[in-house]
Amino acid sequence: MIRVTKTEKRSRTLVTVDGQLAGDSVGVVETCCNPAESNGKPLHLFLRDVTTVDQAGRALLSRLAARGVHMSAVGVYTSYLVEELTTRAAGAETHAIGSQMRRAS
């Protein structure tokens, strides 16, 4: 079971997730996030009361982090997961920039 709430604010779009980020619910979150990203405002994904994240949920969070979506979470596991994925995405971006700079030299 999942509840996804989208709130349009002046400076950003906030998508809040409660429940299980697993199975079919991953598609629900992705369906909510994709149009929110395209509206021109920054997207913030808040994992408020997420109890389960399966491989498909982790993959979605990884894709969103790689696209620069700001994420935050409540809870030990989900906070750790968000930190891990955003750090990994930032490291990949830094590596790509470094590779581009070496090729340009």
N, C-alpha and C positions, 0 to 999 in steps of 0.2 A: 504494500500500500504506500502511496506517495501523495504528497500535496505540494504543488508548485504554485507560487504566487509571484506575479510580475507587477512591479510598481514602477511607474514612470515618474522620475524626478526631473527637475529642471536640468541638472548637470549630468545625470546618468540614469541608466536603467538598472533596477535591482531585481534579481531573480532569487527568491528564497525557496529552499528545498527542505522539506520535512519528510522523514520516512526512509524507505529503502531505495537506494540508487542501484538497482539491480534488475536484470531481466527487461521486461517491456517498459518499465518506468524510465530507463535510460533514454529511450526514444522520446518520451514525453518531455524530459528536461531539454534534450537537444532541439526538439521542435519549438520549445519556448525560447531558447537562447539564440537560435539562428536569426530570426527576424529582429530580435532585440539588438544584435550586433550590427545589423545593417542600417539601423536608424540614425547612425552618425554620432550617437552618444556613447561614452564608455559603458561597458557592461560589467556589473559586479554580481558574482554568484556567491550567495551566502548559504552554506550548508548548516542550517540551524539545528535540526534535530534528526540527523541522519543516523540510522541504526545499522545499516548494512551497505557496503560498497563491493560489488563483484567486479570481475575482470572487465566487463563491458562498461561499468561505471568508471573504473580507473582509466580506461582508454578514452572515454569522453572527457574526463577531467584533464587528461594529458593533452588532448587536442585543443581544448579551450585555453589551457595555460600557454600552449605554444602560440596561440593566436593573440595572446596578450590580455585575456580576460582576467580581471582582478577577482581573486577568490579568497574567502575567509570561512572559518568554521568554528563551531562550538563543540567541545568534546575532545578528549585526548587523541583518539585514533584519527578522527576526521581532520583535526588541526595538524597532526603529524603528516597525514597524507597530502593535504593541501600544501604544506611547507615543502615536502619532498618533491612534489610535481612542479611547483612554481620554481624551485631552485634548479631542478633539472632543465626546465624550459629556458630559464635565464642562462644557464651554462651552455646549452645548445646554441642559443642566439649569439652569445659571446664567441663561441667557437666559429660560427659561420662568418661573423664580422672579421675575425682574425684571419680566416682563410681568404676572404675577399681582399683584405689589405695586403696579404702576401702576394696574391696574384697580380695586384695592381702595381706592385713594386718592380 
